[in-house]
C-alpha cells in the first residue's frame, strides 16, 4: 500500500490501532463463550453465562460485530447451553 500523503499515513496508523482493538474484544468474547460452555454443571455456570452475554453485547456496542450477529451468537449460545443442561 503506497501511502504518500500525510492523511493517508495517519489513516493507515489508525486502521492498525482499530484492528488491534477489534481483535482484543473479539478474542475476549470468544474466550468467555467457550468458558460458559465448558462450565455447564458447575456452580459458577450462571456467572460465566452472564459474562459471555455481556462480552457479546459490549462487542456489538463497540461495532466489533454487528448487532444482528450478536443476537445470533447469544441465541446459539443459549440453545447450546439448554441442550447441554438437559442431557447433564
N, C-alpha and C positions, 0 to 999 in steps of 0.2 A: 504494500500500500504506500504509494508515493504521496506523502503529505508534505506540502511545501508552505502553505500559509499558516500563520500563527493560530488562527481559529481552528484549522484542521488539526494541528498538533494538540491543541487544548482538548478538542473533542475526542481525539484518539485516547488521550490520557484519562478523560472522564469515563470513556467507554470501558476501559480496562478496570477502573475502580468499581464501576457499576457491576461489571461481570463478576468480580470477586465477591462483592456483597451478595449478589443473587445466588452464587454458588454456596456461600456460607449459610444463608437462610434456607435454601433448598436442602442442603445436607442436614441441617438441624431437623427439618420437617421429616425427612425420610428416616432418620435415626429414631425419632420419637414414635413414628408409626410402627417401626419394627419392634421397639421396646414394648409398645402397647399390645402387639400381637403375641409376643413371647411371654407376657406377664399374665396370661389368662390362667385363672385358678389360684393366683397368688393374692395376698392381702392388699398389695399396693396397685392392684389392677385398675381400680377406678381412677386413681390419680394419674396413672400413666395414660389412660384413655383421655382424660381431661387435658393433659399436657399435649397429646398428639393433636387433638382438635384445635387447641389454642395455637399451636405452631402452624397448622394448616391455615387458620384464619389470619394469622399475622403475615404469612407469606402472601396471601391474597391481598391483604391490605397494602402491602408494600409493592404490589404489582410484580412479584416474582412469578406467581402463577395467576391465571385468570380466575375470576370468582366462580365461574361455572366448573372449572377444573377443580377448584377447592371443594365445591359441593359434591362433585363426583367422587373425590378422594374420601370425603367424610362418609358418604353413603356406602362406598365399597368397604371402608374400614368397619363400619357398624355391621354390615352384612356378614363380613368375615368373623368378627368377634361373636356375633349372635350364633353363628354356625358352630364355632369352637366351644362356646359355653353350653350349647345344647348337647353336644357329644361328651363334654367333660363331666 
